[in-house]
Amino acid sequence: MSDPVPSPFRLRLPLLLLCVVGVALPCLGVKFPPITDLPQHLGQVRLLLEALHDPNSPYRIQPLTPYWGAHVVLLPLWLALPLEWVGSAAVLALGMLWTATVHVLAWRRGRSVDTAVLATLFFFSQVLYWGFIPLLAGWPVYGAWLLIIQAPRISPRRGLLLFVGAALLYWFHALWFALGMLTLVLHWARTRPGWRTVLLQGAAVVPVGVLALVWFSQLSQRGFTSRTAYLRDLGNRLSPSGFTAAALGGLRDSVEGPLVLLVVLWVALGLWQHRGALRREVDGALLPPGLLMVALALALPDIAQNTILMAERWMPFGLALVVLALPTPRLPARALHAWSAALLLLLSGFTSLVWRTYEEQDLSGFEASLEATPEGSRVMGLDYLVSSSLVRGRPYLQLFAWSHVLLGARNNFSFAWFAPNPVVFRKRRAPPWSWGVEWDTRMLKPERDFRHFDYLLVGLPEEMHAQFEATMPVRAVTQQGRWRLYRTALPPAEPTRPAATPDTAATP
């Protein structure tokens, strides 16, 4: 298969560097990017180091759990950088990995470099904004898997490579392993390699599959289950707003809609102009898995097995592969470069502006509150703001966990309470305060809950802080901004023996 628009190294390198700049710009101006689960994943790194250094700590490490992808990215940054910059550096590293993956796939599969530039756009999606770090970290592993399974013949070396690839998919994220196995089946259906190859390749991945089944059964036994819910019907998912939200969906009132429309126009024009030679021009190795992910985004439930955005999370990955697989429009090379580069730089520039505004306005008072928090204290986070006028989703949901990341504070919620995480509590115990208050402050019982904490990190409209201080048993420590630190005015609670924790109490 030939490259529809020949792209020698001298052209690929400048556009690759352009993509690096595009994903880097938003990260360079902020300390606290609007990535919901990022501080909790960083908190897992702190707990990992604590568990390694102190065998008597209340935490234990699960080496075989399939959620280590985040640590592969975050741990080296934690060890190498000042803690206040680890968050933005983590987003930058994930952006570099995304960019490298789409460009390597384009290069190895002979696709136009402009398609790799367009595929880079989908890094800035709700997958990033919700902070699904293990999923993003596993994207390069899945990209390598797509190349590994293309080998026409099986051999001991190829069998070992398949086993290692399957093991890495599992270790980075359980969902990547499941998708990798579906992709392998799709590859068999497309190429019809013969039963001998199917059996040998299947045998190479079976041991990892057995491990995955054992792990999943144990997870279910530990109560890590939740309701399955369809919150959006097919019509909503296929609507322009629903499709845009799934493809990107990180920013409010932004350029995302026009950008997605221009990508669709690119795809439609390429298909129309090559309509007589699609069998030759379409990449048969990249299109089926891309379409599979798009189908999953349209068919899967929104919530399942304690997993939010179960369906939507696949759309950005799928669209990246579809864009890579389909032919580029028949336009002059400079026009294609300008088209793809303009879309990337527009999204990057707008994102940079929004992130900077978010940190200055939405997080006003937050850094000062952290600076006033003593190290190792007990801090409860209360998010009364819930939503942002700039960023979709729940950007403040886990914001209080930065006190754990930067100061070693103990919070009202930690990912250590969730069974599949790399570091969990040795004993599964329900906390003595209101469970799930980080999701819904209406569950708060101040007279009971505040006794278990030294400080409260509270997000409220500025004009409502005076009422909060007047009606709650607290004393203000900071006086400015939407986010303020309060000292609890209640005596500590008497030690109690907590009950067992149901993992279904909250949805990560």
Secondary structure, 3 states (H helix, E strand, C coil): CCCCCCCCHHHHHHHHHHHHHHHHHHHHCCCCCCCCCHHHHHHHHHHHHHHHHCCCCCEEECCCCCCCHHHHHHHHHHHHCCHHHHHHHHHHHHHHHHHHHHHHHHHHCCCCHHHHHHHHHHHCCHHHHCCCHHHHHCHHHHHHHHHHCCCCCCCHHHHHHHHHHHHHHHHHCHHHHHHHHHHHHHHHHHHCCCHHHHHHHHHHHHHHHHHHHHHHHHHHHCCCCCCCECCCCHHHHHCHHHHHHHHCCCECCCCHHHHHHHHHHHHHHHHHHCCCCHHHHCCCCCHHHHHHHHHHHHHCCCEECCEECCCHHHHHHHHHHHHHHCCCCCCCHHHHHHHHHHHHHHHHHHHHHHHHHHHHHHCCCHHHHHHCCCCCCEEEEEECCCCCCCECCCCCCCHHHHHHHHHCCEECCCHHHCCCCCEEECCCECCCCCCCCCCCHHHCCHHHHHHHCCEEEEECCHHHHHHHHHHCCEEECCCCCCEEEEEECCCCCCCCCCCECCHHHCCC
